[in-house]
Amino acid sequence: MIRAFSILFLLLITHRSNACSCNHEKTLKEELKSRELVVKATILSIDTLIYIDTIKLRKIKTLKDYSTIYVINYLIKVLVLKKFKGEIIADTIPIITGLGGGDCGFPFEIGKEYLIYANKKNYSKISKDSIKPQKNKEHKIPTTHLIAYETNICTWTIIYNKPQEENLINQLKN
């Protein structure tokens, strides 16, 4: 019995997981250098986004492998109230974040204001209805190109507060 528990214990502690791991030791100055966009924004909507992992797509060998290429995240529509860094072409922009937990997704809430630190990323967005590969036929996945900004809990993204905004403004002046 002790041997069985020992084996189970060893399996549990050596099992690889996809837990979120962040190094929050970046200074604000370092964070600003590593982000393409910094804005104060209000969350307008939160939708599910399914996109294709193009690295995994290149490795597909069988029809069964198609299920491994899809990634699910949240697509957040935000109204930019103030831009601190970066280029935006509209006052409403898309932000992508994970679902939370192991993928480090940020827990945005509709109607709340945030200071968002993000980087631009290109996505091959797909509709949920197009995930239907057919046997013995070449399956072409209909996609829409989406340019969005990506953030997570490992950035300095935070629910809005005045002292953080003042700190940000002071850092940008230096």
Backbone as JSON, one array per atom type, in Angstrom:
{
  "sequence": "MIRAFSILFLLLITHRSNACSCNHEKTLKEELKSRELVVKATILSIDTLIYIDTIKLRKIKTLKDYSTIYVINYLIKVLVLKKFKGEIIADTIPIITGLGGGDCGFPFEIGKEYLIYANKKNYSKISKDSIKPQKNKEHKIPTTHLIAYETNICTWTIIYNKPQEENLINQLKN",
  "N": [[0.83, -1.19, 0.0], [1.91, 1.28, 0.82], [3.87, 1.5, -1.08], [2.33, 1.81, -3.42], [1.14, 4.31, -2.93], [3.45, 5.86, -2.87], [4.36, 5.64, -5.52], [2.19, 6.85, -6.83], [2.39, 9.42, -5.72], [4.9, 10.25, -6.74], [4.3, 10.27, -9.47], [2.43, 12.33, -9.53], [3.93, 14.6, -8.71], [5.82, 14.78, -10.7], [4.46, 15.19, -13.0], [3.97, 17.04, -15.91], [2.64, 20.25, -16.28], [0.56, 22.84, -17.67], [0.73, 25.29, -16.31], [0.3, 28.72, -15.49], [3.02, 30.87, -15.42], [4.64, 33.58, -14.25], [7.03, 36.22, -14.34], [7.15, 38.69, -12.3], [8.97, 40.69, -11.89], [9.69, 42.79, -13.48], [10.43, 46.19, -14.01], [8.46, 49.2, -14.24], [9.5, 50.81, -16.24], [10.92, 48.9, -17.79], [8.77, 47.32, -18.58], [7.32, 49.12, -20.17], [9.12, 49.42, -22.29], [8.94, 46.9, -23.43], [6.38, 46.68, -24.46], [4.05, 47.34, -27.07], [1.76, 48.82, -27.04], [0.01, 50.93, -24.84], [-2.76, 51.69, -23.02], [-5.58, 53.43, -21.58], [-8.64, 52.04, -21.0], [-12.11, 51.11, -21.54], [-13.98, 48.18, -21.05], [-15.96, 46.84, -23.51], [-17.15, 44.54, -24.64], [-17.01, 40.92, -24.39], [-15.98, 38.16, -26.08], [-15.75, 34.8, -27.41], [-12.87, 33.59, -29.03], [-11.73, 31.66, -31.63], [-8.85, 30.42, -32.97], [-6.21, 29.55, -35.29], [-3.34, 27.71, -34.54], [-0.57, 28.31, -36.11], [1.95, 27.17, -36.12], [1.57, 24.56, -35.17], [-0.11, 23.78, -37.22], [1.54, 23.42, -39.43], [2.68, 20.99, -38.82], [0.85, 18.98, -39.18], [-0.15, 15.69, -39.88], [-2.1, 13.75, -40.09], [-5.69, 13.37, -40.42], [-6.82, 13.29, -37.9], [-5.13, 14.92, -36.45], [-6.0, 17.52, -36.82], [-7.57, 18.49, -34.72], [-5.77, 19.45, -32.88], [-4.84, 21.94, -33.59], [-6.34, 24.16, -33.01], [-6.96, 27.05, -31.05], [-8.38, 28.48, -28.19], [-9.39, 31.58, -27.05], [-10.16, 34.69, -25.34], [-11.79, 37.34, -26.96], [-11.65, 40.61, -26.62], [-13.45, 43.56, -26.77], [-12.55, 46.86, -26.68], [-13.0, 50.25, -25.6], [-11.0, 52.86, -26.23], [-9.9, 55.19, -23.98], [-7.79, 56.8, -23.37], [-4.63, 57.14, -24.87], [-1.4, 56.08, -24.21], [0.9, 55.0, -25.26], [1.9, 53.82, -28.47], [0.32, 53.03, -31.65], [-2.91, 53.56, -32.81], [-5.79, 53.07, -34.85], [-8.42, 53.52, -34.49], [-10.99, 54.3, -32.07], [-12.0, 52.12, -30.85], [-10.76, 49.0, -30.14], [-9.5, 45.61, -30.69], [-8.66, 43.31, -28.13], [-6.81, 40.55, -27.1], [-6.89, 37.82, -24.86], [-6.02, 35.08, -22.71], [-8.04, 32.31, -21.44], [-7.77, 32.18, -18.75], [-6.35, 30.88, -15.68], [-4.22, 28.29, -16.44], [-3.31, 29.46, -18.84], [-2.63, 32.08, -18.44], [-4.5, 34.12, -18.82], [-6.07, 37.36, -18.63], [-8.42, 38.55, -16.25], [-10.76, 40.25, -17.4], [-13.6, 42.5, -17.02], [-16.77, 43.38, -18.21], [-17.6, 46.78, -18.76], [-15.86, 47.87, -16.91], [-12.92, 49.91, -16.22], [-9.54, 49.84, -17.41], [-5.92, 49.87, -17.23], [-4.12, 49.01, -19.88], [-1.55, 46.99, -21.03], [-0.01, 45.94, -23.88], [0.86, 43.85, -26.77], [1.03, 43.84, -30.35], [-0.51, 41.39, -32.4], [-0.94, 38.98, -34.98], [-3.73, 37.15, -36.1], [-5.27, 34.15, -37.31], [-8.36, 33.97, -37.65], [-11.13, 31.83, -37.1], [-14.41, 30.56, -37.9], [-16.71, 28.99, -35.65], [-18.24, 27.07, -36.9], [-16.72, 26.07, -38.96], [-15.07, 24.03, -38.23], [-14.9, 21.25, -39.25], [-13.51, 18.78, -40.44], [-13.33, 16.68, -43.34], [-13.31, 13.26, -44.23], [-10.92, 11.79, -46.44], [-10.71, 14.02, -48.1], [-9.22, 17.07, -49.04], [-8.99, 19.38, -46.56], [-9.93, 22.62, -46.35], [-9.55, 25.33, -44.34], [-11.67, 27.91, -43.62], [-10.66, 31.17, -43.04], [-10.34, 34.3, -41.31], [-8.44, 37.17, -41.36], [-7.09, 38.7, -38.54], [-6.01, 41.44, -36.76], [-4.85, 42.14, -33.66], [-4.41, 43.16, -30.23], [-2.46, 41.69, -27.71], [-2.68, 40.65, -24.34], [-1.96, 39.73, -20.9], [-1.95, 38.27, -17.56], [0.68, 38.51, -16.87], [1.68, 40.88, -17.69], [1.77, 44.44, -17.03], [-0.88, 45.08, -16.98], [-3.82, 46.26, -15.47], [-6.67, 46.82, -13.32], [-8.16, 50.0, -13.6], [-6.64, 52.65, -11.8], [-6.04, 55.8, -10.31], [-3.45, 56.51, -9.09], [-1.73, 54.61, -10.36], [-1.96, 55.42, -13.02], [-0.82, 57.99, -12.85], [1.79, 57.29, -12.1], [2.55, 55.95, -14.41], [2.43, 58.05, -16.31], [4.43, 59.75, -15.27], [6.67, 58.08, -15.62], [6.77, 57.9, -18.39], [7.54, 60.49, -19.01], [10.16, 60.56, -18.26]],
  "CA": [[0.0, 0.0, 0.0], [2.8, 2.44, 0.87], [4.53, 1.56, -2.39], [1.36, 2.35, -4.37], [1.03, 5.75, -2.65], [4.72, 6.47, -3.26], [4.36, 5.75, -6.97], [1.2, 7.87, -7.16], [2.97, 10.71, -5.33], [5.94, 10.58, -7.71], [3.63, 10.61, -10.73], [1.79, 13.64, -9.39], [4.89, 15.71, -8.63], [6.62, 14.88, -11.92], [3.57, 15.45, -14.13], [4.1, 18.37, -16.51], [1.37, 20.94, -16.45], [0.66, 24.1, -18.4], [0.36, 26.34, -15.38], [0.79, 30.06, -15.79], [4.18, 31.23, -14.64], [5.05, 34.94, -14.62], [8.09, 36.86, -13.59], [6.65, 40.06, -12.09], [10.06, 41.53, -11.41], [9.96, 43.88, -14.42], [10.08, 47.54, -13.57], [7.54, 49.87, -15.17], [10.32, 51.24, -17.37], [11.17, 47.71, -18.61], [7.48, 46.93, -19.15], [7.01, 50.06, -21.24], [9.98, 49.11, -23.43], [8.57, 45.62, -24.03], [4.99, 46.72, -24.95], [3.79, 48.22, -28.22], [0.56, 49.62, -26.79], [-0.43, 51.15, -23.46], [-3.96, 52.52, -23.09], [-6.64, 53.37, -20.58], [-9.78, 51.62, -21.82], [-13.29, 50.5, -20.93], [-14.34, 46.92, -21.7], [-17.29, 46.91, -24.11], [-17.69, 43.18, -24.81], [-16.09, 39.79, -24.28], [-16.43, 37.05, -26.91], [-14.81, 33.71, -27.58], [-12.14, 33.62, -30.28], [-11.05, 30.41, -31.97], [-7.91, 30.68, -34.05], [-5.34, 28.44, -35.68], [-1.93, 27.75, -34.17], [0.07, 28.03, -37.39], [3.11, 26.29, -35.91], [1.04, 23.19, -35.15], [-0.71, 23.5, -38.52], [2.6, 22.92, -40.31], [3.08, 19.64, -38.41], [-0.26, 18.03, -39.35], [0.12, 14.54, -40.73], [-3.33, 12.97, -40.27], [-6.95, 14.07, -40.19], [-7.0, 13.35, -36.45], [-4.3, 16.0, -35.92], [-6.65, 18.83, -36.95], [-8.11, 18.94, -33.44], [-4.71, 20.03, -32.06], [-4.37, 23.23, -34.1], [-7.23, 25.25, -32.62], [-6.72, 27.67, -29.75], [-9.53, 29.28, -27.77], [-9.08, 32.7, -26.17], [-11.2, 35.7, -25.3], [-11.64, 38.52, -27.79], [-12.2, 41.71, -25.83], [-13.6, 44.82, -27.51], [-12.36, 47.94, -25.71], [-13.08, 51.64, -26.01], [-9.81, 53.55, -25.73], [-10.19, 56.49, -23.37], [-6.55, 57.57, -23.42], [-3.5, 56.38, -25.39], [-0.12, 56.5, -23.63], [1.96, 54.52, -26.14], [1.45, 52.98, -29.57], [-0.49, 53.58, -32.74], [-4.23, 52.95, -33.01], [-6.48, 53.77, -35.94], [-9.81, 53.72, -34.1], [-11.13, 54.39, -30.62], [-12.39, 50.78, -30.38], [-9.75, 48.05, -30.62], [-9.6, 44.26, -30.13], [-7.63, 42.82, -27.22], [-6.9, 39.09, -26.91], [-6.29, 37.27, -23.64], [-6.38, 33.68, -22.48], [-9.26, 32.03, -20.66], [-7.44, 32.23, -17.33], [-5.75, 29.65, -15.18], [-2.93, 27.89, -17.0], [-2.86, 30.23, -20.01], [-2.32, 33.43, -17.96], [-5.5, 35.1, -19.28], [-6.43, 38.43, -17.69], [-9.87, 38.49, -15.96], [-11.47, 41.5, -17.69], [-15.04, 42.54, -16.77], [-17.46, 44.38, -19.03], [-17.97, 48.03, -18.1], [-14.79, 48.39, -16.04], [-11.78, 50.57, -16.88], [-8.24, 49.19, -17.16], [-4.7, 50.29, -17.9], [-3.78, 47.79, -20.62], [-0.22, 46.91, -21.64], [-0.2, 44.85, -24.85], [1.63, 43.79, -28.0], [0.25, 43.51, -31.53], [-0.37, 40.02, -32.87], [-1.81, 38.61, -36.1], [-4.46, 35.91, -35.87], [-6.1, 33.57, -38.36], [-9.61, 33.71, -36.94], [-12.03, 30.92, -37.81], [-15.74, 30.46, -37.3], [-16.91, 27.71, -34.96], [-18.89, 26.13, -37.83], [-15.8, 25.56, -39.97], [-14.22, 22.96, -37.67], [-15.52, 19.99, -39.66], [-12.73, 18.12, -41.48], [-13.99, 15.56, -43.99], [-12.41, 12.18, -44.59], [-10.48, 11.6, -47.82], [-10.77, 15.27, -48.85], [-8.35, 18.1, -48.5], [-9.85, 20.28, -45.8], [-9.48, 24.0, -46.32], [-10.18, 25.99, -43.2], [-11.91, 29.32, -43.92], [-10.15, 32.03, -41.98], [-10.37, 35.75, -41.44], [-7.24, 37.73, -40.74], [-7.42, 39.63, -37.45], [-4.88, 42.06, -36.05], [-5.33, 42.53, -32.34], [-3.38, 43.33, -29.22], [-2.53, 40.58, -26.76], [-2.21, 40.93, -22.99], [-2.22, 38.66, -19.94], [-1.66, 38.67, -16.18], [2.12, 38.68, -16.71], [2.0, 42.27, -18.04], [1.35, 45.38, -15.99], [-2.31, 45.37, -17.12], [-4.44, 46.34, -14.13], [-7.9, 47.61, -13.25], [-7.72, 51.4, -13.54], [-6.59, 53.47, -10.59], [-5.37, 57.08, -10.58], [-2.01, 56.48, -8.79], [-1.02, 53.86, -11.39], [-1.9, 56.27, -14.2], [0.16, 59.04, -12.57], [3.09, 56.63, -12.15], [2.79, 55.7, -15.83], [2.71, 59.36, -16.94], [5.76, 60.17, -14.8], [7.67, 57.21, -16.24], [6.85, 58.27, -19.8], [8.23, 61.77, -19.1], [11.61, 60.34, -18.02]],
  "C": [[0.88, 1.26, 0.0], [3.49, 2.62, -0.47], [3.6, 2.19, -3.44], [1.21, 3.86, -4.18], [2.31, 6.48, -3.06], [4.78, 6.66, -4.77], [3.38, 6.84, -7.42], [1.75, 9.27, -6.86], [4.02, 11.15, -6.34], [5.34, 10.96, -9.06], [3.02, 12.01, -10.66], [2.8, 14.78, -9.38], [5.74, 15.84, -9.88], [5.78, 15.15, -13.15], [3.76, 16.88, -14.62], [2.75, 19.01, -16.66], [1.63, 22.24, -17.21], [0.23, 25.25, -17.51], [0.98, 27.66, -15.81], [1.96, 30.37, -14.86], [4.68, 32.59, -15.13], [6.2, 35.4, -13.75], [7.7, 38.33, -13.45], [7.73, 41.0, -11.57], [10.42, 42.65, -12.37], [9.59, 45.21, -13.77], [9.1, 48.12, -14.59], [8.29, 50.32, -16.41], [10.58, 50.07, -18.32], [9.88, 47.25, -19.3], [7.11, 47.84, -20.32], [7.86, 49.8, -22.49], [9.52, 47.85, -24.16], [7.14, 45.59, -24.59], [4.84, 47.73, -26.08], [2.64, 49.18, -27.97], [0.31, 49.71, -25.29], [-1.59, 52.12, -23.54], [-4.76, 52.41, -21.79], [-7.89, 53.07, -21.39], [-10.9, 51.04, -20.97], [-13.63, 49.25, -21.74], [-15.78, 47.02, -22.19], [-17.94, 45.54, -24.25], [-16.59, 42.14, -24.69], [-16.7, 38.63, -25.07], [-15.36, 35.97, -26.94], [-14.17, 33.82, -28.96], [-11.49, 32.25, -30.48], [-10.12, 30.75, -33.13], [-6.98, 29.49, -34.24], [-3.92, 28.71, -35.2], [-1.15, 27.34, -35.42], [1.32, 27.16, -37.26], [2.65, 24.84, -35.9], [0.45, 22.81, -36.5], [0.31, 22.91, -39.49], [2.98, 21.47, -40.02], [1.99, 18.59, -38.62], [0.1, 16.92, -40.32], [-1.14, 13.74, -41.01], [-4.54, 13.85, -39.99], [-7.2, 14.26, -38.7], [-6.24, 14.53, -35.83], [-4.95, 17.37, -36.0], [-7.15, 19.36, -35.62], [-7.06, 19.63, -32.57], [-4.31, 21.43, -32.48], [-5.22, 24.42, -33.66], [-6.93, 25.74, -31.22], [-7.95, 28.52, -29.43], [-9.06, 30.33, -26.77], [-10.3, 33.6, -26.08], [-10.81, 36.84, -26.23], [-12.39, 39.63, -27.07], [-12.28, 42.95, -26.71], [-13.51, 45.94, -26.47], [-12.51, 49.3, -26.38], [-11.89, 52.36, -25.39], [-10.19, 54.94, -25.24], [-8.98, 57.41, -23.44], [-5.43, 56.65, -23.9], [-2.22, 56.95, -24.79], [1.04, 56.13, -24.55], [1.34, 53.69, -27.25], [0.62, 53.73, -30.58], [-1.81, 52.83, -32.81], [-4.95, 53.76, -34.07], [-7.95, 54.02, -35.64], [-9.88, 53.81, -32.58], [-11.59, 53.06, -30.0], [-11.42, 49.78, -30.99], [-9.97, 46.67, -30.0], [-8.39, 43.93, -29.27], [-7.87, 41.32, -27.06], [-6.25, 38.73, -25.59], [-6.76, 35.83, -23.5], [-7.63, 33.55, -21.64], [-9.03, 32.11, -19.16], [-6.87, 30.9, -16.87], [-4.4, 29.43, -15.83], [-2.44, 28.7, -18.17], [-2.61, 31.7, -19.69], [-3.3, 34.51, -18.42], [-5.84, 36.12, -18.2], [-7.95, 38.44, -17.49], [-10.6, 39.82, -16.15], [-12.96, 41.36, -17.36], [-15.65, 43.67, -17.59], [-17.84, 45.59, -18.19], [-16.88, 48.63, -17.22], [-13.67, 48.99, -16.87], [-10.48, 49.9, -16.45], [-7.13, 50.01, -17.8], [-4.19, 49.01, -18.56], [-2.43, 47.95, -21.29], [-0.26, 45.71, -22.58], [0.77, 44.95, -26.02], [0.74, 43.36, -29.14], [0.53, 42.07, -31.94], [-1.36, 39.77, -34.0], [-2.44, 37.25, -35.81], [-5.14, 35.46, -37.15], [-7.37, 33.1, -37.67], [-10.49, 32.77, -37.77], [-13.39, 30.93, -37.14], [-15.88, 29.09, -36.67], [-17.49, 26.66, -35.89], [-17.91, 25.5, -38.81], [-14.91, 24.43, -39.47], [-14.85, 21.61, -37.97], [-14.7, 19.33, -40.76], [-13.48, 16.92, -42.05], [-12.96, 14.52, -44.4], [-12.15, 12.16, -46.09], [-10.62, 12.85, -48.69], [-9.81, 16.25, -48.22], [-9.26, 19.12, -47.81], [-9.24, 21.67, -45.79], [-10.27, 24.72, -45.24], [-10.4, 27.46, -43.55], [-11.48, 30.19, -42.74], [-10.36, 33.49, -42.32], [-9.14, 36.27, -40.73], [-7.66, 38.78, -39.7], [-6.13, 40.15, -36.84], [-5.44, 42.58, -34.75], [-4.13, 42.75, -31.43], [-3.57, 42.26, -28.17], [-1.97, 41.02, -25.4], [-2.53, 39.74, -22.11], [-1.84, 39.15, -18.55], [-0.17, 38.88, -15.92], [2.58, 40.08, -17.12], [1.6, 43.15, -16.86], [-0.13, 45.77, -16.13], [-2.99, 45.27, -15.77], [-5.76, 47.09, -14.24], [-7.48, 49.05, -12.97], [-7.72, 51.93, -12.12], [-5.7, 54.68, -10.88], [-3.87, 57.05, -10.24], [-1.19, 55.71, -9.83], [-0.89, 54.68, -12.67], [-0.86, 57.38, -14.02], [1.58, 58.49, -12.63], [3.51, 56.39, -13.61], [3.17, 57.01, -16.55], [4.09, 59.86, -16.55], [6.86, 59.35, -15.47], [7.85, 57.56, -17.7], [7.57, 59.6, -20.01], [9.74, 61.6, -18.98], [12.29, 59.66, -19.17]]
}
